Amino acid sequence: MKSWGCFSVRPSPPAEGLANRLFTLPCTPAVTTFDWYIIRRLLGGFCLLTGGLLIFYILIHYLEHVDDFLERGAEMQEVFLVYYPALIPEIIRLISPLAIFLACVYLTGKLAQQLELTALQTSGVSLYRLLRPYLLVGLVLTGFMFWFNGWVVPHTNETALDFEDQYLASGPAQLDVSDIHRQNGPGSVVTVSFYDRRDEMAHRVSLQQFDAERTLRERIDARRMWWNDSLRVWRMSDVTVRSFGPDGAEERRTLAQMDTLLNVYPRDLARTDRDVESMTIPVAGDYVAALERSGVDQMEITLVGYYAKFSYPLANLIVILIAVPLASVRRRGGQAVQLGLGLATAFLYLAVQKIFEPLGHTGTIAPLFAAWIPHLLFFAVGLLLLLRARK
């Protein structure tokens, strides 16, 4: 007698084979020995595949960018001891759905090829019951990756993005370079002709203050403005302050230098297409809200990245819903066919995401839809496969 907690397996005579084993359910605890067996095997496969994919990703990334490292003077010690260690959390975030998907396909396919699943289902154990340990792993992994993606990865991404900005041609691209307009507050607008985000230096700056009737009351022009981090203020040089009275009279004064408090910060002027990658979820939410209050244009890339912080971790659960019914069918060709089908499905999932992301970046569809539609679409595919699978 072979026992899996509540599942008891009594071997049949040798001639009858695995397909005719008898499974009984004498009790129904929350998590059976069989469930723990699935959980251990699934997590073990996930960790093994994550390690393998991580090494493969770093190797391919290095071979692709080694010319950039050499041409821009990056030291190999800095590349391997600073950049890639900082990049590892981001890689884990990206590959975790693929790793859990392949682990699920392999484990389920192996059980199917050995007729274990067939014997269980024949004896009355439904696929939904067998799905329970898989879903438990998927839910825990989704919750973990939501925390990992929202609070851990941004801190390491900050180091990685700074390195890429300095040494890689594919580093973050600045969205606003010249003719920048920001809403500083009610009736207050800041205009910058050019902003250099490396030096945090703004050139040809104008701060305009309007009254309730939208009449210009004060205008401050400066040749340069830079951020004083110790005082948390903007410092202006070669300043001209003009005040306008109700009758249109103008009062003018010039200053060599002055400090001013603004509701606009360096990151509000130096937006890049990957800003939110280095921000935790609460900080990214405040950042998006500040940009919206400032009347910033071209927010689509930022919004897609922000919404992806919520949608992407769910992929770890969705791929399990797809993998179990997909791999639970015994196919001619064995494990190789199962894994091939799994890889094809995983890359199709990734391709759909990459199709919708640019549509959200260009504003063709709403950024919220661009971040969520691929996952909702494959969630529906997973449910359909479950409904059509043998119970």
N, C-alpha and C positions, 0 to 999 in steps of 0.2 A: 504494500500500500504506500503510495507517494502522496504526501499531504502538503497543501499550500494554505495553511490556516483553515479557512472555511472550505476551501476547495479540496476534496479528497480524490485522489486519482488511483484507481485500482487497475493494474495492468491486466489486459486480456491475454488469452493464450497467444503465443508467438505468431501463429499463423494469421491472427486477425489484425495485427499491426497497431500502430498508434491511432489510426482513425477510429477504432472501436473501443478506445478507453472509456471508462465510465467515470463521470464527474458528478459528485453529489455536493449539496450545500447544506450541511447540518446546522450551520449557524451563520449569522450575518453581523460580525463586528464592523466597526467603522473602517478600519484598514486591516486587511488580511495579510498573511504571509506572502501570498501571490502578489498583492499590491506592492508590498515592500520590495519584492523581487523586481518588479517592473520599474519602480522608482529608482532603485539602485543602478540597474542596468541602463536606464535612460540618462540619469545624471552622469554616470561613468562615461557613457558614449559622448554626451554633450561636452564634458570637460576635455576628453581626448581629442575630439574634433575641433574644439575651440583652440586648443594648443597647436594642432596641426595647421589649421587655417590661419592662425596668427603668424606663425613662422612663414607660411607661404605668402601671405599678404606683405609682410615686411620685406621679404626677398624680392618680390616683384616690384614693390614700391622703390626699393633701393636701386634696382637695375634700371628702372625708368627715370630716376632723378639723379643718378650718380654724376651725370654731366653737369647738371645745375650746381651740385655741391662743389665740384672741382672748379668750375668757371667762376663762381661767386666767392671762392675762398673759404668755404666751410671746412673746419677741422674735423677729421674723422672721429676724434675723441668726442667732440660735441655732438656729432650726428648720432653716434651709437649710445652715448651715455646721458644725453640730454633730450634730443629730439624724439628718438624712437621710444624710449621709456614714457615720455609724455604722450606719445601718440597711441600707446597700447590700449588705454581705456576706450578711446574713440573707435579703434578697430574692433574691440570686443563688442561694443554697442552695435556696430554695423553687421558683424558676422553671427551674432547670437541666434537670430531666426534661422539662418542657414544651418548652423551647427545642431540646433535642437530638431530641426526638420529631418536632417540626414540621420541623426541618432534614432529618431522615431521610426523612420522608414526602414532602417536596418534591423532594429529590434523586432518590429511588428512583422516585417517580411520574413525574418528568420523563424518566428513562431508559426507563421502561416505555412512556410515551406516544410516545416517539421510536423504539420498537421495538428499542432497543439490548439490553434484557434478553431479549427474545424471541429475538433473533438469537443471543445468547450461549448461551441454554439449548438452542436448536435445534441448535447445533453441538456440544453435549455438555458445556458448562460448567454444573455444577450450581449451584443456588441456594445451597447450603451453601458452595461455594467463593467465590461472589460476596459472601457474608455476612462473609467474613473481615475485610476492612478496617473494616466497620461494628462488628464485635465488638471489634476492636483499639481503636477509638476509645471504645467503651462501657466496656471494661475500664480504660483509662487514665483516663477521666473519672470512673468510679466510685471508683477509688483516690484520685484527686485530691480529689473531693468528700468522701470519708470523712475525709481529713486536714483539708480546709478546714472542714468542719462540726465536727470534733472538737477542733480546736486554734486555728483562726483566728476563726471566727464568735463563739465565746463571749466573747472579749475585746471585740469591738465591741458585742456585745449588752448587755454590762454598762452601757455608756454609754447605749444606746438605751432599755433598760428603766428606768434611773434617770429619764430624761427623760419616759417614758410614765407612770411612777408620779407624777410631779409635775404633768404638764400634760394627760394624756389620761384620760378616764373609763374607757377600756378597758385601762388599765394592769394590771400584775400584782396579783392579789387575794391577800390574806393568808389562808392556810388555817387557822392557829391564832390566835385572838384572845384567848380567855379560857379559864381552867381548863386550863392546859397542864401536862402531866405528861411528864417525861423521865427515862429511866434514866441516872443519872450514873455508875454502876459497879455491881459486885456488892454487892447489899444497900443501895444508895444511890439515893434518888429525889428529884428536884427538882420542886416544884409552884409554878406561877406563876398568880396570879389574872388578871393582865392584862399584856400586853407591848406596848409602843409601839416599833415597829421603826424609826421615824424618829429617835427619841432614844436608841434601844438601852437603854430603861429598863423594868425589870420591877417590877411593883407587887405587894405582899403575897406575899412569897416564903417558901417553906418547904423546907428541906433535911433529909431524914430518913435516918438511918443505922440499919440493922438488922443483927443478928448472924446466925450460921448457922441458928439456930432461929427466925428471922424475928421476933425480939423487938426492939422499938424501944429503942435504946441512946442515941441522941442526936438532938436536933431543934434546928435553927437557924431562927428566924423573923426576917424583916426586912421593914421597911415598903417599902423600895425597894432595888433592885439594878441597877447599871449596869456597862457594859463599859469597862474602862480599857485602851485599845488600846496605850498605850506600855509598860505592864507586863504585858499579856496576862493580866489577872486580872479577876474580878468584884469590885466594891466594893459592900459592903452598908452601909446606914445604919439606925439605930434597931433594933439587933440584940438578940435574946434567945436565949441559948444554954442549953439544958436537957439535962442528962446524967442517965441512969437507971442505977442500980446493979443488981446481980443480985437484990437483995432488994426492988427497986421504989423505993428511995430516990431522990429527985430533987434535983439540984443545979442551981441557976439563977444566971445572971449576965447582966448587960446591958452592952452596948457601944454607944457612939455611932456607931462605924464599924469595919469590919473588911474585909480582903481575903481572898478564897478562890479556890483553884484548882478548877475544875470541868472535867469532860470534855464539858460542854455549852457551845456557843459561840453568839454572837448569831444566826447563820444557822439554828441548830438550833431556836431559839425563834420566829424570824420567818420561817417557811416561807411561800412564795408558790407559786402554781400554775405559775410560770415560772422557778423557781430554776435548774433544770438548763440552761436556755438560755444562761446566763452562766457555765457551767462547762465546762472541757475534759473529755474523756472520763475521764482518770484521776481528776480532782478529783470529777467527778460520781459515779464508782464509789465513792470513799471516802465521799462524802456520803450516798449511798444506804445503804451498809453501816453508817454511824454512826446513821442514822435507824432502821434495823432493830434495831440493838443497843439503842437507847433506847426501843424498844417504841412507836414513833409510829404513830398511826392515820392513816387517810386518805392513804396513800402512793400511791394508784393514779395520780393525775395525774403525780406525780413519776416514777414507774416507766415510764409510757407515754412521757414525754419522754426518759427515759434510753435506753430500748430503741430509740426512733426514731433516735437518733444512729447506730445500727448499721444499721438497716433502710432508712432513707430514701435514702442514697446509692446503694443497689442499684437504685433505680428508674431511674437513668440507663442501666443496662444492660438492664433489663427492657423499657423502652419501645422500644429498638432491636429486640429480638426480636419485638415486636409490629408495629413500623412497616414493617420490610422485607417480610415476606410480605403485609402488608395493602396496601402501595403497589406491590408488584411486578406486580399484575394490571392490565392496561390496561382502563380503564373508559370508558364513554360519558359525555361531559361533561368529560373532560380533568382538568387540574390542580385546577380548582375543586372537583370532586367528591372528589378525593383529599384535599385539604386539609380539606374539610368533614367527611369521614369520620374524618380524623385528629384534628380538634378534638373531635368527638363522643367518640372513644375516650379522649382525654386527660382530658376532663371527667368521663367515667365512672370513670376510674381515681381521679381526685381525689375524686369523690363517695363511692366505696367507702371510701377512707381516712377521710373525714369521718364516715361512718356508724359505722365501727369505733372511732374514737377516743373518742367519748362513752361507748360501751359499756365501754371499758377504764377511763375516768375514774370511772364509777359502780361499777365492780367487777362488772358483769354478766358480763363475760368477763375472763380473766386479762390483765393489762397486756402481758405478753409476746406473747400471741396478738393483742391489739388492734394492736400495732405491726407484727407480721409477716404476719398473714393476708392483708391487701390485696395485699401485694407477692408473696407466694407464689401467691395466686390468679391474678394477672395474669401471673406467670411461667409458670404452667400454660397460660394462654390463649396466650401467645407460643409455647410449645412446640407446642401443638395447631395453631396457624396455620402453623407451619413444616412440620409433618408433612403437613398438607393442601395446602400450596402446591405449585405445579408445580415440580418439581426441574430 
